[in-house]
């Protein structure tokens, strides 16, 4: 176990110092700087001077290096734009589509304008050309509901829109941390 201080840690410390100046001290709540050899990341188990992000669950003591948090997933931004990380015990991946799989940007999806959820083109039986030409889409399930003369519940729509919002926050957090990781890779040999 050695000194884990990296350019990413130094950059993250600078970012958090700006956050403290703007929003108050998060020390002891969501993150902390560590200068002791006895405190280790719960993912890689490496210890030494570094910045550790604490799991966002209020009773969880687990802490992670920023790049370890990036690789394990569970990153999100709260409504104030503050980065949060959740350990695998406290992070529940958002699932979409009738297949109930987490978002994967490698699998094209189409948005249902009735239930406000996302569906994989393949699961809906759509080719890439068909999906690209759609202005307004209704998923298989909603088409069946509408065929029966019923409408999609407002509660379902609101639930799916809230899930979409959380997904955007997770994707934004992952992109931000990914950018920090790229910067670190560019700064460190």
C-alpha positions, 0 to 999 in steps of 0.5 A: 500500500502506497501513497495514492495521491494522484492528479485526479485526487488533487483536481478533485480536492480543488473542485471540493474546495470551490464547493466548500467556498460556495456551499459550506463544508461537506467534510465528514458528510460526503467526502474527506481528504485522508492523510493517514496510511490507516484509512483505505478505499473500500474498493481497491483497499489502497491507503494513503493521502487521497480524497475519499467519497463516502457512500451517500447512504446516511449510515454507511461508513464505506469510502472510495477513491473517485476513480474507484467510485467511477468504475464501480458505478453508483454515481449521481448528482443531487438536485444541487449538482453535488456528486454522490456515490453509493456503494453496491449495497445502497445503489439500485440501478435504474431499469428501463424497457420491458426487459428491465435492464439498466441503461446502456448507451450501446443499445439504442432506445426509443421513448414512449410518449404515452408512459414516458419510459424508454425501450430498446429498439430491439425489444420493441421490434424496431430497426434502426431506420424505423426508430430514426424516422419516429416522431412520436412513439407508443410502446407495445404495452401502451398500445395494448392499453389504448386498444382496450379503451383505457389510458396510461395512469398519470402515476405511471407517467410521473414515476417514469419521468422521475426515473428519467430525471434520476437517470440523467443525474447518474449519467451526468455524474458518470460523465463528469467523473469520467472527464476527471479520470481522463484528465488524470490519465493525461496528467499522470504518466 
